[in-house]
């Protein structure tokens, strides 16, 4: 029995170390274990989803911008997730650059600059830190936030791994995919036993088992559609239903999650 326990502990440690070694640069992204969860890699130049994708020295999907801001320039920063970043589109086709082109056409000049500050999978807790540490030094005159329907779900999950100040504002959101997965992994025990399942779900061994073909055969796949969630009674539970805020539901959990994003 003791040998089995020691073996499981060693496997758990090995899996966590393996995950840590795999994390880091992922194509155009860099894991950020200290501050911003993940960010776009500075000076990236490649092809993403069939379209050319470049970033500047700040890790923004845009050209370089002069600092301090030149006199006479009105600078707009657009924050958002993949819909703003424009993954799958060329740099010029992304929404912020199309906005810049249209505004320049109307003003008949180059006095307007629009900064593409979108990063895939960001949500308000990361928009705030991104603005504070990366975008604010560009001295924008106007900040536009492009909110996405899954933002409230992502904020709720990330708040659990974030460092917050006395006002409840984020200081850092370190990357920890294991702890995030633990919150979103579909429960398999009856509601009365969910308290036992929560600590088990944080184990890398358990997560690897749930993602394996054996786990799929035993309890089903981790990601399920709305029909499967309804069968399990999980529709509207923001931990497992990222689109819960779009449904005709009023729950205490959803109100609390909105408050987290609203702060």
N, C-alpha and C positions, 0 to 999 in steps of 0.2 A: 504493500500500500504506500509506504514511504517512498519506495522507488518510483512508483507511478507519479506521485506528487512532485518529486524532484524533476522527473522527466518533463512533466507539463510546464513546470516553471522555466526550465531551460528552453523548451520550444517557444514559450511566450516571449522570453527575452530575445531569442534569435529572430522571431518574426518582427518584433519591434525594431530591432537593429536593421533588419533587411528593409523594412519600410522606410526607415530614416535614410538609408543609403540610396534608395531609389528616388526619394523626394529631392527636389532641387530644381534644376532647369528642366522644364517640360516644354519643348518647342519655344514658343514666344513668351512663355511664362516662367517666373522664378518663384519658388516657395519662399515665403518670408516668415521665419519662425519668431521674429522679434516684434514686428510692428503691424504689418499690413496683410497678413495671411498669405496673399500672393500678389504679384504685380507683373506688369509687362517688362520684359527684359530690355534694358537700355541698348540702343544701337543694334536692334534686331533688324535683319533684312532677309525675308524669305517668302515662301508661298504658304498661305493658310487657307484651307478649303478652296483651293483653286485660284486664289487672288493674291496679288503681291501685298505684303504686309511689312511696314517699316515703323520703327520707333525712334525717338530722339534720345538725347542724353539723360532726360528725366524719366524715361520709360513711358512716354506718352505716344500714342499713335498719331504723330504729327511731325511737322518740321521743327526746327529750333526757333525759339522766340527770344527776342532781345530783353535783357534785364539789366538795368531798370527799363521799364516800358517807355518807348519813345514818346515824345510830346505829340499830341494830336491823335494818338491811337486810342480807339475805344475797343477794349479787349473783353470778349465774352468767353467764359469757360463753361463747357457742357459736361456735367457729370452723369454717369449712368453705367449700365452693364453692357452686355454684348450688343444690344440694339443701338447703343451709342457708339461703342467701339467699332462696329461695322464688320464683324468677322464674316468672311465670305464675300465681301465687297472690296474693291480696290480702295486705296487710301482716299482718293478724290471722291469716291461714291459714298463714303460714310456720311451720315446725316450732318454732323457738325461742319464738314467741309462744303457740303451742298448749301447749308445755311450761309456760310461765309461767302460763297460765290454769289448767292442771290442778294445778300445785303450789299456787297460791293457793287453789284450791277445797279442797284437802286440808288446808291450814294455816289455813283460815278467816280470811285476812287478806291484807295487801299487803306483808308483810315480805320476800317473795321477788321478785327482779327477774331476768329473763333477757334478756340482750343478744343481739340478732341481729347477729353479727359475720361473717356469711357474705358472700363475694364470688365471683361467678361466675368460673370458670377459675383459682381460687387452688389452690395445692398447698403442702405443708409448708414449702418455702423462703420462700413468701410469708405463710403462716400465722404463721411466727415473726416476721417483720418487722412484720406487721400487729398482732400482739399487743404487740410491744415498743414501737411508736411510736404506735399509735392506741388500742388496747384497754386496755393496762395502766394508763394514767392514770385509768380508771374504777374502779380498785381492786377487781377481781373476787375473790371468795372461792374460786371454783371455775372452772376453764376446761375446757370439753368440746370435744374435737376430733372432727369428723365427717369421717373419711377416705374418699376416693373411689377407685375402682379405677384411674383414670387418673393419680392423683397422682404415682406413681413415675416414669412417663414424663415428665410435665411438669417434675418436679424435675430429671431428668437433662438435659433440654433447657435449662432456665433456669440451671442451674449453670454452663453454658458462657459465659453472658453476665453472670454475677453477680460482684460483688466480695466476696471472702471474707476473714475474719480469720485469725489464726495457728492457731486451733482448727478452722478449716474451716466456721465459721458465717457466714451471709450478712451483709454490711454493707449491700448494696444490690443490687437486681435492676432495672436500667434497662430501659425498653421499647425493644426493637430487633427489630421483626418480620422484618426482612430476614435477620438472623443466625439467628433462630429457624427461619424457613422453610428456610434453607440446610441445617439439620440434619435436617429432616423430609421434604424433597423426595425422592421416590422415585428411586433411582439408575437410570440407563439404560445405563451402561457395564459391561462385564464386571468381575467382582471384581478381577482383576489390575490394572485401570485406575482403580479407585475413588479412588486417591490423587490422580489428575488431576482427577477430577470434583468433589472437595470444594471447592477454591478457586473453581472456576467457578460452583458453586451459590450462592456468596455474592454474585454480581453481580446487580444489580437488572434488568439487561437480560435475563439468562438466566431469571430467575424470571418476568418478564413474558412471555417467549416460552413458557415451560412452561405458563403459565396461559391462554394464548391458544388460539383455535380451531385455529390452525396447530400449536401444540404438542400439543394433544390428538390431532390427526390423526396426527402423527408418532410420538409416544411414549405416548399415552394420558393420561388425566386424573391430576392429582396425588394425589387421594384415591381409593383403591381398596378393595374389600371383601376379606374374608378369603380368598375363593377366588382372587382375583387376586394377593393377596400370597403365597399358597401357591405359585401358578404361578411367581412370581419368586423363591421361596425366602426370603421376608422374614418369614414368620410367626414370631413369637417375638423378632424384632429390635425392641427397645423404641423405637428412633428412628422407626420407621414403623408399629409395631403397638402403639398405646396400651394395649391390653388384654392385653399379653403376660404380665403377672403373674397373670392369671386362668387361664392355660393350664397344662397339665401338663408344664412344662418346667423344667429346671435348667441355667442357663447362667451363665458368669462375668459376662457383661454384666448380667444380671438381679440377681445377687448384689451387684455393685458399685452398681447403681442403688438397690437396697434400702438399702445402707449410706449412700448420700447422703441419702435421706429419713430414715433412722433416726437420723442424727446430731442 
